[in-house]
Amino acid sequence: MTAATLASPADRFEERALLRASASAFVGKEAPASRSRALRGKAPGFDLRFWAALAQQGWTGLLAPESAGGYGQGLAEMAEVVSALSAQAAPEPVTPVIVFAGRLLARCGDGGLAAQLLERTAAGQLLPAVAWQEDAAGAASFDRHGHPAEPAVVCARHEAGLRLSGRKLHARPGAGANGYIVTASSSDGLALVWLPAEAVGSGRELQRQADGSFAARLELDNVVLPASHLLASGERARAAFAAACDEALVMAGVELLACARRMLDMTLDYLRTRKQFGKPIGSYQALQHRAVDLLVQRELSSALLEHALAELDRGITGDERAQLAARVKARCSEAALTIGREAVQMHGAIGVTDEHDLGLYLQRALVLSAWLGNAAQHRRRYAALTRDHGDGGSAGAEGTAR
C-alpha cells in the first residue's frame, strides 16, 4: 500500500483532480505540441532541461517511496501526470524511466546500488532504461504461459565480477539513458544487472522510431562489470521484473488513451467546422455513426484503465495482474490505432500531411502500441494466462481481451 492508497476515496479523488489540473496547466504552458515537433529525430529525442523541470515539480519522484526521496504516491496519481504529458505529445520517457525502471529498482532491495540508483532517478538526476526484449518483433518476449520469457543474454560469474554476453533490442530511452537494467540468465535464475551507458561503448546502436524518438540495440560482447552491479537475482528478480513490466504496460495504455482522446477531439472539431455542400460534414449521418464508434472505443479503454489502476494500487499480484495488464495493452493499442486510422480518413488529405498535429499523435500511437508487445501479442498472452488457470480456451480469452 502507498501513502495515496491509504487516503479516503473522497480525499484521493480530490487530490487526483488537483494534480490533473496542475499537470494540465503546467504541460499546456511549458510543452506545446510544437516543442515535440522540433525535437523529433534529434538525439536524445527529448529535452533534458524539461526533464529537470519535471523533477522540480516533484513528478520524477511521484512513485518512489519516501525512503528514496520520493512521495510514495500510487499509479493512479502517476497516470494523471503521464496523461497530461501525452496530451501534448511530450516526448519525455516518463513511462520507461519512472514507471518501468523506477518501479523495478524499488523492488530490487532497500540498500546497495539499487537504492542509490532509485534515489537519483527520483531526483531527476538519472535516466535508467530497461533492456529486456531480444527479438525484433517481440513475439518471443513472453513464454507459452504468458510470463516474461527466459533471457538469452547470459550473466556469468567472472574473476573481476560479472560478465554479460548477448543482445538486447528496443531499450527505451535509447538516447539519453545513463544506463540499462539488463535482464539475463544466470546460475541463480533471472538476474537484473546494472549496465552503465559508458560500459556498452560502441555496442550501442540507436534506432529512430516513427515518432522521432530513439530505441537502443545493445550488443554485449563479454562486458565485464563489478559484482556490486547485480541488482537482484532468482525469485526476487523474477517477481520484481514481472510486476514492473505489468505496471509499465498499464501506463503505456494511459499514454495511448491520451493520444486517442486528442485525435478524436481534433476529428470532432474538424467535423464541426469543415463544410461541404454548404453545411458541416459532421451533419452527415454516416460520419456521425463513425464518430460514435470511435467514442465507444475511447470510453471502453477509459473504463478498463480506471479499473486497472485501482486494482494495481490495491495490490493485485501474480497472473491476475498480468491478465489485467495484457487486457489494457491490447484494448488501448487497438483503440488508439482505430481512432488514428479513422481520424486520418475523416480529415481527408490534410490528415496525411506532416504539418498537421494529428500526425504527431498517430506516430506516437504507432510506437506505443508496439512497445512491450502489440495488441495481438497481448491477446495471445491473455489467452495463455487464462488457459493455465482454467478460465476458458484461447479463443474465448482472446475475445475477452479484445
C-alpha positions in Angstrom: 0.0 0.0 0.0 1.2 3.5 -0.8 0.5 6.7 1.0 -2.0 7.6 -1.6 -4.0 4.4 -1.3 -4.3 4.8 2.5 -6.3 8.1 2.0 -10.1 8.0 1.9 -11.7 7.6 -1.5 -13.1 11.2 -1.4 -9.7 12.7 -0.4 -7.9 10.8 -3.0 -10.4 11.8 -5.7 -9.9 15.4 -4.8 -6.1 15.1 -4.8 -6.1 13.5 -8.2 -8.4 16.2 -9.6 -5.9 18.9 -8.2 -3.0 17.0 -9.7 -4.7 16.7 -13.0 -5.4 20.4 -13.2 -1.9 21.3 -12.1 -0.3 18.9 -14.6 -2.5 20.0 -17.5 -1.8 23.7 -16.8 1.9 23.2 -16.5 2.3 21.0 -19.5 0.0 23.1 -21.7 2.1 26.2 -20.9 5.6 24.7 -21.0 5.3 21.9 -23.5 3.1 22.7 -26.5 2.9 20.2 -29.3 5.2 22.4 -31.4 8.0 21.6 -29.0 7.6 17.9 -29.6 7.7 18.5 -33.4 11.0 20.5 -33.0 12.7 17.6 -31.0 11.8 14.8 -33.4 14.8 12.9 -34.7 17.4 14.9 -32.8 19.1 12.8 -30.1 18.1 12.2 -27.4 14.7 12.9 -28.8 13.5 14.9 -25.8 14.6 17.9 -23.7 16.8 17.3 -20.7 16.0 20.8 -19.4 12.3 19.9 -19.4 13.1 16.7 -17.6 14.8 18.8 -14.9 11.6 20.9 -14.8 9.6 17.7 -14.2 11.9 16.9 -11.3 11.3 20.4 -9.8 7.6 19.7 -10.0 8.2 16.5 -8.0 6.9 14.2 -10.7 10.1 12.2 -11.2 9.7 11.1 -7.6 6.0 10.7 -7.5 6.1 6.9 -7.3 9.3 6.5 -5.4 9.0 5.7 -1.6 9.8 8.4 0.9 12.9 6.5 1.9 14.3 7.2 -1.6 13.3 10.9 -1.5 10.0 10.3 -3.3 6.4 10.9 -2.4 5.1 7.4 -2.3 2.0 8.0 -4.5 0.1 5.4 -6.5 -0.1 4.6 -10.1 -3.4 6.5 -10.4 -1.6 9.7 -9.5 1.2 8.9 -11.9 -1.4 8.4 -14.6 -2.6 12.0 -14.2 0.9 13.3 -15.0 1.5 10.8 -17.8 -1.9 11.7 -19.4 -1.2 15.4 -19.3 2.2 15.0 -20.9 0.8 12.6 -23.6 -2.0 15.0 -24.4 0.7 17.4 -25.6 2.7 14.7 -27.4 5.6 15.4 -24.9 8.4 13.0 -25.9 10.0 12.7 -22.4 10.3 9.0 -21.5 8.3 9.1 -18.2 6.8 5.6 -18.5 10.1 3.8 -19.5 12.2 5.6 -16.8 9.9 6.5 -13.9 7.4 3.6 -14.1 9.3 0.7 -15.7 12.8 1.2 -14.5 11.9 3.1 -11.3 9.4 0.5 -10.0 11.9 -2.2 -10.9 14.7 -0.5 -8.9 12.3 0.0 -6.0 11.7 -3.8 -5.8 15.3 -4.8 -6.0 16.1 -4.0 -2.4 16.4 -1.3 0.2 20.2 -1.0 0.2 23.2 -1.1 -2.1 23.3 0.1 -5.7 19.6 -0.3 -6.5 18.7 2.2 -3.7 21.3 4.7 -4.9 20.0 4.5 -8.5 16.4 4.9 -7.3 17.3 8.0 -5.3 19.0 9.6 -8.3 16.1 8.6 -10.6 13.5 10.1 -8.2 15.6 13.3 -8.1 15.7 13.6 -11.9 19.4 13.1 -12.0 19.5 9.7 -13.6 17.6 8.2 -16.6 17.8 4.4 -16.4 16.3 2.2 -19.2 15.2 -1.4 -19.0 16.8 -3.7 -21.6 14.9 -7.0 -21.8 13.5 -7.7 -25.2 15.6 -9.8 -27.6 13.7 -10.5 -30.8 12.8 -7.9 -33.4 9.0 -8.5 -33.5 8.6 -9.0 -29.7 6.7 -12.3 -30.3 9.2 -14.2 -28.0 9.1 -11.7 -25.1 6.6 -13.9 -23.2 6.6 -17.7 -22.9 3.8 -20.1 -23.6 2.4 -19.5 -20.1 2.2 -15.7 -20.7 5.1 -14.9 -18.4 8.2 -13.0 -19.3 10.5 -15.3 -21.3 13.8 -16.5 -20.1 16.5 -14.2 -21.4 19.1 -15.4 -24.0 21.6 -12.9 -22.6 23.9 -14.7 -20.1 25.3 -13.2 -16.8 28.2 -15.3 -15.7 30.5 -15.0 -12.7 33.9 -13.6 -13.6 37.0 -13.2 -11.6 36.5 -9.5 -11.8 32.8 -9.7 -11.0 30.2 -10.3 -13.7 30.3 -10.9 -17.5 27.4 -10.1 -19.8 27.0 -11.7 -23.2 24.2 -11.4 -25.7 22.0 -8.9 -27.4 19.1 -6.6 -26.3 16.6 -4.7 -28.6 14.1 -1.9 -28.1 15.6 -0.4 -25.0 13.9 2.9 -24.3 15.0 5.6 -23.9 17.7 4.6 -26.4 19.5 8.0 -26.4 19.9 10.0 -23.2 19.8 6.9 -20.9 22.6 6.9 -18.3 22.5 3.1 -18.1 20.4 0.0 -18.5 18.9 -2.6 -16.2 19.6 -5.7 -18.2 17.7 -9.0 -17.7 19.9 -12.0 -18.0 20.0 -15.8 -17.3 22.4 -16.9 -14.5 23.1 -19.9 -12.4 20.7 -18.4 -9.8 17.9 -17.8 -12.2 16.9 -14.5 -13.6 19.5 -11.7 -13.0 19.0 -8.0 -13.1 22.2 -6.2 -13.8 23.0 -2.5 -13.9 24.9 -1.7 -17.1 26.3 1.9 -17.2 25.9 3.5 -20.7 29.7 4.0 -21.0 30.3 0.3 -20.4 28.3 -0.5 -23.6 30.6 1.7 -25.7 30.4 1.0 -29.5 28.0 -1.9 -28.8 25.0 0.5 -28.6 23.2 1.3 -31.8 20.4 4.0 -31.9 17.3 3.2 -33.9 14.9 6.0 -34.7 11.2 5.3 -34.2 8.3 6.5 -36.2 7.6 9.4 -33.7 11.2 10.7 -33.8 12.2 9.1 -30.5 15.1 6.6 -30.2 15.3 3.0 -29.0 18.7 1.2 -28.5 20.1 -2.0 -29.6 22.8 -3.4 -27.3 25.5 -5.8 -28.4 27.0 -7.2 -25.2 30.3 -8.9 -26.1 31.6 -10.2 -22.8 31.1 -6.9 -21.0 32.7 -7.1 -17.6 31.1 -5.4 -14.6 31.7 -5.3 -10.8 29.8 -7.8 -8.7 28.0 -5.0 -7.0 26.1 -4.3 -10.3 24.0 -7.3 -9.7 20.8 -5.7 -8.5 18.8 -8.8 -7.8 18.6 -12.5 -8.8 16.4 -15.5 -8.6 12.8 -15.3 -7.4 13.2 -11.7 -6.2 14.4 -10.6 -9.6 11.6 -12.5 -11.4 8.9 -11.1 -9.2 10.3 -7.6 -9.4 10.5 -7.7 -13.2 7.1 -9.2 -13.8 5.4 -6.5 -11.6 7.3 -3.6 -13.1 6.6 -4.8 -16.7 2.9 -5.2 -16.0 2.7 -1.7 -14.5 4.6 -0.2 -17.5 2.1 -1.9 -19.8 -0.8 -0.3 -18.0 0.9 3.1 -18.0 1.6 2.7 -21.8 -2.2 2.2 -22.0 -2.6 5.6 -20.3 -0.4 7.2 -22.9 -2.3 5.5 -25.7 -5.6 6.7 -24.4 -4.4 10.3 -24.1 -3.3 10.1 -27.8 -6.6 8.6 -28.8 -8.5 11.4 -26.9 -6.5 14.1 -28.7 -7.0 12.5 -32.1 -10.7 12.1 -31.5 -11.1 15.7 -30.3 -9.3 17.0 -33.3 -11.5 15.0 -35.6 -14.8 16.1 -33.9 -13.6 19.7 -34.2 -12.9 19.2 -37.9 -16.3 17.6 -38.5 -17.9 20.7 -36.9 -16.0 23.2 -38.9 -15.3 21.6 -42.3 -18.1 22.4 -44.7 -19.2 20.6 -47.9 -22.2 21.5 -50.0 -22.9 24.4 -47.6 -23.1 22.5 -44.3 -20.6 21.0 -41.8 -19.6 17.5 -42.8 -20.4 16.4 -39.2 -24.1 16.8 -40.0 -23.9 13.8 -42.3 -25.3 10.7 -40.6 -22.7 8.3 -41.9 -19.9 10.3 -40.3 -21.8 10.7 -37.1 -22.1 6.9 -36.8 -18.4 6.5 -37.4 -17.6 9.2 -34.8 -19.9 7.4 -32.2 -18.0 4.1 -32.9 -14.8 5.9 -32.0 -16.3 7.4 -28.9 -17.2 3.9 -27.8 -13.6 2.8 -28.3 -12.4 5.6 -26.2 -14.9 5.0 -23.3 -14.2 1.3 -23.2 -10.5 2.0 -22.9 -11.0 4.6 -20.2 -13.2 2.4 -18.1 -10.8 -0.5 -18.3 -7.8 1.7 -17.4 -9.5 3.2 -14.3 -10.3 -0.4 -13.2 -6.7 -1.5 -13.8 -5.2 1.5 -12.0 -7.4 0.9 -9.0 -6.5 -2.8 -8.9 -2.8 -2.2 -9.2 -2.9 0.3 -6.4 -4.9 -2.1 -4.3 -2.0 -4.6 -4.6 -3.2 -7.1 -7.2 -0.4 -9.7 -7.9 0.6 -12.6 -10.0 -1.3 -13.9 -13.0 -4.3 -11.8 -12.1 -2.2 -8.7 -12.5 -0.6 -10.0 -15.7 -4.1 -10.7 -17.2 -5.2 -7.2 -16.4 -2.1 -5.6 -17.9 -2.5 -7.7 -21.1 -6.1 -6.7 -21.4 -5.2 -3.0 -21.0 -2.4 -3.1 -23.6 -4.5 -4.9 -26.1 -7.6 -2.8 -25.7 -5.8 0.6 -25.6 -3.5 -0.3 -28.6 -6.4 -1.3 -30.7 -8.5 1.7 -29.7 -5.7 4.2 -30.4 -4.9 2.8 -33.8 -8.5 2.5 -34.8 -9.2 6.1 -33.8 -6.0 7.2 -35.6 -6.9 5.4 -38.8 -10.4 6.8 -38.8 -9.2 10.3 -37.9 -6.9 10.4 -40.9 -9.7 9.3 -43.2 -12.2 11.9 -41.8 -9.6 14.7 -42.1 -9.1 13.8 -45.8 -5.9 15.0 -47.5 -4.9 17.3 -44.6 -4.8 14.3 -42.3 -1.8 12.8 -44.1 0.3 16.0 -44.1 3.3 16.2 -41.7 2.4 19.7 -40.8 -0.9 18.7 -39.1 -0.6 17.8 -35.4 -2.8 14.8 -36.0 0.4 13.1 -37.3 2.3 13.6 -34.1 -0.3 11.7 -32.1 -0.7 9.0 -34.7 3.0 8.4 -34.9 3.3 8.3 -31.1 0.4 5.8 -31.0 2.2 3.6 -33.6 5.3 3.4 -31.4 3.4 2.9 -28.1 1.2 0.2 -29.5 4.2 -1.8 -30.5 6.3 -1.2 -27.3 6.3 -4.1 -24.9 4.2 -6.1 -27.3 1.3 -5.1 -29.6 -2.4 -5.9 -29.3 -2.2 -9.3 -31.0 0.7 -10.4 -28.8 -1.1 -9.4 -25.6 -4.3 -11.1 -26.7 -2.3 -14.3 -27.1 -0.7 -13.6 -23.7 -4.1 -13.2 -22.1 -5.3 -16.4 -23.6 -2.2 -18.3 -22.3 -2.6 -16.9 -18.8 -6.3 -17.7 -18.6 -5.9 -21.1 -20.1 -3.4 -22.1 -17.5 -6.0 -21.2 -14.8 -8.9 -22.9 -16.5 -10.7 -19.6 -17.2 -11.6 -20.6 -20.8 -10.0 -21.6 -24.0 -7.7 -19.3 -26.0 -10.4 -18.2 -28.4 -12.8 -17.1 -25.6 -10.0 -15.4 -23.7 -8.7 -13.6 -26.7 -12.2 -12.3 -27.3 -12.4 -11.0 -23.8 -9.1 -9.3 -24.1 -10.2 -7.7 -27.3 
